[in-house]
Amino acid sequence: MTVNNMKKATILFSLLCVVGLCSCNGKAGKADYVTKAIYNISETQPSGITAKIKDGKVYVSVDADQFAKAPFASGMDYRLVETSYEVQNLDAPIVSIHIGDIGQDYNPVLCMLRGDGKVQIASLFDGISRLGFFQASYPLPNLNNIVTFKAKTFDDHVGIAAIDGDGMELEIPYNPAGLSEYAYATSVGTQLRLTFTPDWKIICQHFISGPDGGVQEIKEYVGEYTLAYINDEYNNQEIGYTIHTLSNVLSDDNAPKPHDSKGTFLLQHLDDTSMQVSITPQKGNLLPLPTGKPATFTRNEQ
């Protein structure tokens, strides 16, 4: 990314309606709590994306007419039928929000500060592409006692800093290559689908076939993941996961229920296009595959 692009990206958002000077949990440091944030393309061109807090919950609105004129709208499905969408997966009241770009000129990420000083984020383009399903990450690790956010340039990319009560500026982590879905068919009537989102959510679906060959059951596991590069190589990663919920999608009682499981697997990109990856289970039982034996997953087109 060029310096000019980085400079441009840092001004692509506006934060409005600054409300109340207060402190978080009585910790050191004070910050203005922001209850409404607007993502603008420039000082004169809005994007149509707005977020606001109401009663501790966060809602995202997208003005379709304004969004259609944005340079990033081409090829994106934004047929949103509601005027406002509640952000899901928030289990604590939100007191302040911030929208900014991470990694690219146009990549709005919604940062949400909880009353307990922890942070949850949501990729807004991901939510828009899912026709209004905005789902927050789980609380990000190593971000505690946060009081506010600000745009910041880190080395060769733009990002967002979370500022804690001691004034420390910590980069909001984000996986720009994360919006990927991979599928694998076993020989025993089960298809697996693994989805990684850029805001650190992992979704694993087990499609289980019945005697007639049709899908009889879909088990959906949802949680969070971390990644570490093996030998500093992007193509070789160790993925750690923690699953929080399980739902039987085709059941009448399909509401997600608590499910606590952890594990790791190795992920290796088999070509430059990332259309195929090798996944090798190490620990845990999320993937009904032999431990230590690689299986080839094929990327689904988004």
HUHUSUL-V482222 format. One record per residue. RES is the residue in one small letter. SS is DSSP state (a for helix, b for strand, c for the rest). Layout:
RES|SS / RES|SS
This chain:
m|c / t|c / v|a / n|a / n|a / m|a / k|a / k|a / a|a / t|c / i|c / l|c / f|c / s|b / l|b / l|b / c|b / v|b / v|b / g|b / l|b / c|b / s|c / c|c / n|c / g|c / k|c / a|c / g|c / k|c / a|b / d|b / y|b / v|b / t|b / k|b / a|b / i|b / y|b / n|b / i|c / s|c / e|c / t|c / q|c / p|b / s|b / g|b / i|b / t|b / a|b / k|b / i|b / k|b / d|c / g|c / k|b / v|b / y|b / v|b / s|b / v|b / d|c / a|a / d|a / q|a / f|a / a|a / k|c / a|c / p|c / f|c / a|c / s|c / g|c / m|c / d|c / y|c / r|c / l|c / v|c / e|c / t|c / s|c / y|b / e|b / v|c / q|b / n|c / l|c / d|c / a|c / p|c / i|b / v|b / s|b / i|b / h|b / i|b / g|b / d|b / i|c / g|c / q|c / d|c / y|c / n|c / p|b / v|b / l|b / c|b / m|b / l|b / r|b / g|c / d|c / g|c / k|c / v|b / q|b / i|b / a|b / s|b / l|a / f|a / d|a / g|a / i|a / s|a / r|c / l|c / g|c / f|c / f|c / q|b / a|c / s|c / y|c / p|c / l|c / p|c / n|c / l|c / n|c / n|c / i|b / v|b / t|b / f|b / k|b / a|b / k|b / t|b / f|b / d|c / d|c / h|b / v|b / g|b / i|b / a|b / a|b / i|b / d|b / g|c / d|c / g|c / m|c / e|b / l|b / e|b / i|c / p|c / y|c / n|c / p|c / a|c / g|c / l|c / s|b / e|b / y|b / a|b / y|b / a|b / t|c / s|c / v|c / g|c / t|b / q|b / l|b / r|b / l|b / t|b / f|b / t|c / p|c / d|c / w|c / k|b / i|b / i|b / c|b / q|b / h|b / f|b / i|b / s|b / g|c / p|c / d|c / g|c / g|c / v|b / q|b / e|b / i|b / k|b / e|b / y|b / v|b / g|b / e|b / y|b / t|b / l|b / a|b / y|b / i|b / n|c / d|c / e|b / y|b / n|b / n|b / q|b / e|b / i|b / g|b / y|b / t|b / i|b / h|b / t|b / l|b / s|b / n|b / v|c / l|c / s|c / d|c / d|c / n|c / a|c / p|c / k|b / p|b / h|b / d|b / s|b / k|b / g|b / t|b / f|b / l|b / l|b / q|b / h|b / l|c / d|c / d|c / t|c / s|c / m|c / q|b / v|b / s|b / i|b / t|b / p|b / q|b / k|b / g|c / n|c / l|c / l|c / p|c / l|c / p|c / t|c / g|c / k|c / p|b / a|b / t|b / f|b / t|b / r|b / n|b / e|c / q|c
